[in-house]
């Protein structure tokens, strides 16, 4: 394939690369940059392209790899490395104090809400919460599996209403 044919084939294929770049970056300017980087790499590595193979797949692979490399570079750049000599102060838990008041209030409210559930809903819900599978609960309570699923669903719905204060 001549250079002119290669350039024409890439320019034809590049239109389908832009939506893929946008899906990867979620930003129009970053997508344009990624597309440009991909095309530059494709032109620079034209000798590595095997004539007769899928050019579109080759370009998609270059784009995906470029995106991953750029993303990893960004992560490394934003990683904070502390080089001070006082590392024992950073990880020290002696000076930190936890305030469990909020979590204590929340747990009390959750336990109270569960206790106010009707027993027919509370028992399957607590069994499911403890790790039992639907079929095990149905077998133990001797009710159909659909009834178990329905009761757990209703219990969750009631708890969600009762604990609306904690919704974000």
LUMZAFI-448494 format. One record per residue: x, y, z of N, C-alpha, C in turn. Coordinates in nm, 2 decimals. Layout:
N
REC    n.x    n.y    n.z   ca.x   ca.y   ca.z    c.x    c.y    c.z
REC      X      Y      Z      X      Y      Z      X      Y      Z
...
***
This chain:
168
REC    n.x    n.y    n.z   ca.x   ca.y   ca.z    c.x    c.y    c.z
REC   0.09  -0.12   0.00   0.00   0.00   0.00   0.09   0.12   0.00
REC   0.06   0.21  -0.09   0.14   0.34  -0.10   0.10   0.43   0.01
REC   0.19   0.53   0.03   0.16   0.63   0.14   0.03   0.70   0.11
REC   0.00   0.74  -0.02  -0.12   0.81  -0.05  -0.24   0.72  -0.02
REC  -0.23   0.59  -0.06  -0.34   0.50  -0.03  -0.37   0.48   0.12
REC  -0.26   0.47   0.19  -0.26   0.46   0.34  -0.33   0.58   0.40
REC  -0.29   0.70   0.36  -0.35   0.83   0.41  -0.49   0.84   0.38
REC  -0.53   0.80   0.26  -0.67   0.80   0.22  -0.75   0.70   0.30
REC  -0.70   0.58   0.32  -0.77   0.48   0.40  -0.79   0.52   0.55
REC  -0.69   0.59   0.60  -0.69   0.63   0.74  -0.79   0.75   0.75
REC  -0.79   0.84   0.66  -0.88   0.95   0.66  -1.03   0.91   0.65
REC  -1.05   0.80   0.57  -1.19   0.74   0.56  -1.23   0.68   0.69
REC  -1.14   0.61   0.76  -1.17   0.53   0.88  -1.17   0.62   1.00
REC  -1.10   0.74   1.00  -1.10   0.82   1.12  -1.23   0.88   1.16
REC  -1.33   0.88   1.07  -1.46   0.93   1.11  -1.53   0.84   1.21
REC  -1.50   0.71   1.20  -1.57   0.62   1.29  -1.49   0.61   1.42
REC  -1.37   0.66   1.43  -1.29   0.66   1.55  -1.33   0.76   1.65
REC  -1.39   0.87   1.60  -1.42   0.98   1.69  -1.53   0.94   1.80
REC  -1.64   0.87   1.76  -1.73   0.83   1.87  -1.67   0.74   1.97
REC  -1.58   0.65   1.92  -1.51   0.56   2.02  -1.42   0.64   2.11
REC  -1.35   0.74   2.06  -1.27   0.82   2.14  -1.35   0.90   2.25
REC  -1.47   0.94   2.21  -1.56   1.02   2.30  -1.61   0.92   2.41
REC  -1.64   0.80   2.37  -1.69   0.70   2.47  -1.58   0.67   2.57
REC  -1.45   0.67   2.53  -1.34   0.65   2.62  -1.32   0.76   2.71
REC  -1.32   0.89   2.66  -1.28   1.00   2.74  -1.39   1.08   2.80
REC  -1.51   1.07   2.75  -1.63   1.14   2.80  -1.61   1.29   2.79
REC  -1.52   1.34   2.71  -1.50   1.48   2.69  -1.46   1.50   2.54
REC  -1.53   1.60   2.48  -1.51   1.63   2.34  -1.36   1.67   2.31
REC  -1.31   1.76   2.39  -1.17   1.80   2.36  -1.07   1.69   2.38
REC  -1.09   1.61   2.49  -1.00   1.50   2.51  -1.01   1.39   2.40
REC  -1.14   1.38   2.35  -1.16   1.28   2.24  -1.09   1.33   2.12
REC  -1.09   1.46   2.09  -1.02   1.51   1.97  -0.87   1.49   1.99
REC  -0.82   1.52   2.11  -0.67   1.49   2.13  -0.64   1.35   2.12
REC  -0.72   1.26   2.17  -0.69   1.12   2.16  -0.69   1.07   2.01
REC  -0.79   1.12   1.93  -0.80   1.09   1.79  -0.67   1.14   1.72
REC  -0.63   1.26   1.75  -0.51   1.32   1.69  -0.38   1.23   1.73
REC  -0.37   1.20   1.85  -0.26   1.11   1.90  -0.26   0.98   1.82
REC  -0.38   0.92   1.81  -0.39   0.79   1.74  -0.35   0.80   1.60
REC  -0.39   0.91   1.53  -0.36   0.92   1.39  -0.21   0.95   1.37
REC  -0.15   1.03   1.46   0.00   1.05   1.45   0.07   0.92   1.47
REC   0.03   0.84   1.57   0.10   0.71   1.59   0.08   0.62   1.47
REC  -0.04   0.62   1.41  -0.06   0.54   1.29   0.03   0.58   1.18
REC   0.04   0.71   1.15   0.13   0.76   1.05   0.27   0.73   1.08
REC   0.32   0.74   1.20   0.45   0.72   1.24   0.49   0.57   1.23
REC   0.39   0.48   1.25   0.41   0.34   1.25   0.35   0.27   1.13
REC   0.34   0.34   1.02   0.28   0.29   0.90   0.35   0.16   0.85
REC   0.48   0.16   0.87   0.56   0.04   0.83   0.52  -0.09   0.91
REC   0.46  -0.07   1.02   0.42  -0.19   1.10   0.28  -0.24   1.06
REC   0.21  -0.17   0.98   0.08  -0.21   0.94   0.10  -0.31   0.82
REC   0.03  -0.43   0.84   0.04  -0.53   0.73  -0.07  -0.51   0.63
REC  -0.03  -0.49   0.51  -0.13  -0.47   0.40  -0.23  -0.59   0.39
REC  -0.36  -0.56   0.38  -0.46  -0.66   0.37  -0.53  -0.70   0.50
REC  -0.47  -0.65   0.61  -0.54  -0.67   0.74  -0.64  -0.56   0.77
REC  -0.71  -0.57   0.87  -0.82  -0.48   0.91  -0.76  -0.35   0.96
REC  -0.76  -0.25   0.88  -0.70  -0.12   0.92  -0.78  -0.06   1.04
REC  -0.92  -0.07   1.03  -1.00  -0.01   1.13  -0.97  -0.07   1.27
REC  -0.96  -0.20   1.28  -0.92  -0.27   1.40  -0.78  -0.23   1.45
REC  -0.69  -0.21   1.36  -0.56  -0.17   1.40  -0.56  -0.03   1.46
REC  -0.64   0.06   1.40  -0.65   0.20   1.45  -0.73   0.20   1.59
REC  -0.83   0.11   1.60  -0.90   0.10   1.73  -0.80   0.06   1.84
REC  -0.72  -0.04   1.81  -0.62  -0.09   1.90  -0.52   0.02   1.94
REC  -0.47   0.09   1.85  -0.38   0.20   1.88  -0.45   0.30   1.97
REC  -0.58   0.33   1.94  -0.65   0.43   2.02  -0.67   0.38   2.16
REC  -0.71   0.26   2.18  -0.74   0.20   2.31  -0.61   0.20   2.39
REC  -0.50   0.16   2.33  -0.37   0.15   2.40  -0.32   0.29   2.44
REC  -0.34   0.39   2.35  -0.30   0.52   2.38  -0.38   0.58   2.50
REC  -0.51   0.55   2.50  -0.60   0.60   2.61  -0.55   0.54   2.74
REC  -0.52   0.41   2.74  -0.48   0.34   2.86  -0.35   0.40   2.91
REC  -0.26   0.42   2.82  -0.13   0.47   2.86  -0.14   0.61   2.91
REC  -0.22   0.69   2.85  -0.24   0.83   2.90  -0.31   0.83   3.04
REC  -0.40   0.74   3.05  -0.47   0.73   3.18  -0.38   0.69   3.29
REC  -0.30   0.59   3.27  -0.20   0.54   3.37  -0.10   0.65   3.40
REC  -0.06   0.73   3.30   0.04   0.84   3.32  -0.03   0.95   3.41
REC  -0.16   0.97   3.38  -0.23   1.07   3.47  -0.24   1.03   3.61
REC  -0.26   0.90   3.63  -0.27   0.84   3.77  -0.14   0.86   3.84
REC  -0.03   0.82   3.77   0.10   0.83   3.83   0.14   0.98   3.86
REC   0.10   1.07   3.78   0.13   1.21   3.80   0.05   1.26   3.92
REC  -0.07   1.21   3.95  -0.15   1.26   4.06  -0.13   1.18   4.19
REC  -0.04   1.09   4.19  -0.01   1.01   4.31   0.09   1.09   4.40
REC   0.05   1.10   4.52   0.13   1.18   4.62   0.22   1.09   4.69
REC   0.35   1.12   4.69   0.45   1.04   4.75   0.51   1.13   4.86
REC   0.50   1.09   4.98   0.56   1.17   5.09   0.70   1.13   5.11
REC   0.79   1.22   5.11   0.94   1.19   5.12   0.99   1.24   5.25
REC   0.91   1.28   5.35   0.96   1.33   5.47   1.01   1.22   5.56
REC   1.09   1.26   5.66   1.15   1.16   5.75   1.06   1.12   5.86
REC   0.95   1.19   5.88   0.86   1.17   5.99   0.74   1.08   5.95
REC   0.77   0.97   5.89   0.67   0.88   5.84   0.58   0.82   5.95
REC   0.64   0.81   6.07   0.57   0.74   6.18   0.45   0.83   6.22
REC   0.46   0.96   6.20   0.34   1.05   6.23   0.23   1.03   6.14
REC   0.25   1.00   6.01   0.15   0.98   5.92   0.06   0.86   5.95
REC   0.12   0.75   5.98   0.05   0.63   6.00   0.01   0.61   6.15
REC   0.04   0.70   6.23   0.02   0.68   6.38  -0.13   0.69   6.41
REC  -0.18   0.60   6.49  -0.32   0.60   6.53  -0.33   0.65   6.67
REC  -0.22   0.67   6.74  -0.22   0.72   6.88  -0.29   0.86   6.89
REC  -0.26   0.94   6.79  -0.31   1.08   6.80  -0.45   1.10   6.74
REC  -0.50   0.99   6.67  -0.63   1.01   6.61  -0.74   0.96   6.70
REC  -0.85   1.02   6.69  -0.97   0.99   6.77  -1.09   0.97   6.68
REC  -1.16   0.86   6.70  -1.27   0.83   6.62  -1.40   0.87   6.69
REC  -1.49   0.93   6.62  -1.62   0.97   6.68  -1.72   0.88   6.62
REC  -1.77   0.79   6.70  -1.86   0.69   6.65  -2.01   0.73   6.68
REC  -2.03   0.85   6.72  -2.16   0.89   6.76  -2.26   0.88   6.65
REC  -2.23   0.92   6.53  -2.32   0.92   6.41  -2.35   0.77   6.38
REC  -2.24   0.69   6.37  -2.27   0.55   6.34  -2.35   0.48   6.45
REC  -2.33   0.52   6.57  -2.41   0.45   6.68  -2.55   0.49   6.67
REC  -2.58   0.62   6.64  -2.72   0.66   6.62  -2.78   0.59   6.50
REC  -2.71   0.58   6.39  -2.75   0.51   6.27  -2.79   0.36   6.30
REC  -2.70   0.29   6.37  -2.72   0.15   6.40  -2.84   0.13   6.49
REC  -2.86   0.22   6.59  -2.98   0.22   6.67  -3.11   0.24   6.59
REC  -3.10   0.33   6.50  -3.22   0.36   6.41  -3.25   0.24   6.32
REC  -3.14   0.18   6.27  -3.16   0.06   6.18  -3.22  -0.06   6.26
REC  -3.16  -0.08   6.38  -3.21  -0.19   6.46  -3.36  -0.17   6.50
REC  -3.39  -0.05   6.54  -3.53  -0.02   6.57  -3.62  -0.03   6.45
REC  -3.58   0.01   6.33  -3.66  -0.01   6.21  -3.68  -0.15   6.18
REC  -3.58  -0.23   6.20  -3.59  -0.38   6.17  -3.69  -0.44   6.27
REC  -3.68  -0.40   6.40  -3.77  -0.45   6.50  -3.91  -0.42   6.48
REC  -3.94  -0.31   6.42  -4.08  -0.27   6.39  -4.14  -0.34   6.27
REC  -4.06  -0.41   6.20  -4.12  -0.49   6.08  -4.21  -0.60   6.13
REC  -4.31  -0.63   6.06  -4.40  -0.74   6.08  -4.32  -0.87   6.08
REC  -4.35  -0.96   6.17  -4.27  -1.08   6.19  -4.26  -1.16   6.06
REC  -4.37  -1.16   5.98  -4.37  -1.24   5.85  -4.27  -1.18   5.75
REC  -4.23  -1.05   5.76  -4.13  -0.99   5.68  -3.99  -0.99   5.74
REC  -3.99  -0.97   5.87  -3.86  -0.96   5.94  -3.78  -1.09   5.94
REC  -3.85  -1.21   5.96  -3.78  -1.33   5.96  -3.71  -1.37   5.83
REC  -3.78  -1.36   5.72  -3.71  -1.39   5.59  -3.60  -1.28   5.56
REC  -3.63  -1.16   5.59  -3.53  -1.05   5.57  -3.40  -1.08   5.65
REC  -3.42  -1.11   5.78  -3.30  -1.13   5.86  -3.22  -1.26   5.82
REC  -3.30  -1.36   5.78  -3.23  -1.48   5.73  -3.15  -1.45   5.60
REC  -3.21  -1.37   5.51  -3.14  -1.33   5.39  -3.02  -1.24   5.42
REC  -3.04  -1.15   5.52  -2.93  -1.06   5.56  -2.81  -1.15   5.62
REC  -2.85  -1.26   5.69  -2.75  -1.34   5.75  -2.67  -1.43   5.65
REC  -2.72  -1.43   5.52  -2.65  -1.51   5.42  -2.72  -1.63   5.36
REC  -2.84  -1.65   5.41  -2.92  -1.76   5.36  -2.96  -1.73   5.21
REC  -2.97  -1.83   5.13  -3.02  -1.81   4.99  -3.17  -1.82   4.99
REC  -3.23  -1.77   4.89  -3.38  -1.77   4.88  -3.44  -1.91   4.90
REC  -3.38  -2.00   4.83  -3.44  -2.14   4.83  -3.42  -2.20   4.97
REC  -3.31  -2.17   5.05  -3.29  -2.22   5.18  -3.40  -2.16   5.28
REC  -3.43  -2.03   5.26  -3.53  -1.96   5.34  -3.66  -2.02   5.32
REC  -3.70  -2.04   5.19  -3.83  -2.10   5.15  -3.84  -2.24   5.21
REC  -3.73  -2.32   5.21  -3.74  -2.45   5.26  -3.76  -2.45   5.42
REC  -3.68  -2.36   5.48  -3.69  -2.36   5.63  -3.82  -2.30   5.68
REC  -3.88  -2.20   5.61  -4.01  -2.15   5.65  -4.13  -2.22   5.59
REC  -4.10  -2.31   5.50  -4.20  -2.39   5.43  -4.30  -2.30   5.36
REC  -4.25  -2.21   5.28  -4.33  -2.12   5.19  -4.27  -2.12   5.06
REC  -4.35  -2.09   4.95  -4.29  -2.08   4.82  -4.18  -1.98   4.81
REC  -4.09  -2.00   4.71  -3.97  -1.91   4.70  -4.02  -1.77   4.65
REC  -4.12  -1.76   4.58  -4.18  -1.63   4.53  -4.23  -1.55   4.65
REC  -4.28  -1.62   4.75  -4.33  -1.55   4.87  -4.21  -1.50   4.95
REC  -4.10  -1.57   4.96  -3.98  -1.53   5.03  -3.93  -1.40   4.96
REC  -3.92  -1.41   4.83  -3.87  -1.29   4.75  -3.95  -1.17   4.78
REC  -4.08  -1.19   4.77  -4.18  -1.08   4.79  -4.17  -1.02   4.93
REC  -4.16  -1.11   5.03  -4.15  -1.06   5.17  -4.02  -0.98   5.19
REC  -3.91  -1.03   5.14  -3.78  -0.96   5.15  -3.79  -0.82   5.08
REC  -3.85  -0.82   4.96  -3.87  -0.70   4.89  -3.95  -0.60   4.97
REC  -4.06  -0.64   5.03  -4.15  -0.55   5.11  -4.07  -0.50   5.23
REC  -3.99  -0.59   5.30  -3.92  -0.55   5.41  -3.81  -0.44   5.38
REC  -3.75  -0.46   5.26  -3.65  -0.36   5.22  -3.72  -0.23   5.19
REC  -3.83  -0.24   5.13  -3.91  -0.11   5.09  -3.95  -0.04   5.22
REC  -4.00  -0.11   5.32  -4.04  -0.05   5.44  -3.92   0.01   5.52
REC  -3.81  -0.06   5.52  -3.69  -0.01   5.58  -3.64   0.12   5.51
REC  -3.65   0.12   5.38  -3.60   0.23   5.31  -3.69   0.36   5.34
REC  -3.82   0.34   5.36  -3.91   0.45   5.40  -3.88   0.49   5.54
REC  -3.86   0.40   5.63  -3.83   0.43   5.77  -3.70   0.50   5.79
REC  -3.60   0.47   5.71  -3.47   0.52   5.72  -3.43   0.63   5.61
REC  -3.54   0.69   5.57  -3.52   0.80   5.46  -3.43   0.91   5.51
REC  -3.41   0.93   5.64  -3.33   1.03   5.69  -3.18   1.01   5.65
REC  -3.14   0.89   5.63  -3.00   0.85   5.60  -2.98   0.85   5.45
REC  -3.08   0.87   5.37  -3.06   0.87   5.22  -2.97   0.99   5.18
REC  -2.89   0.97   5.09  -2.80   1.08   5.04  -2.87   1.16   4.93
***
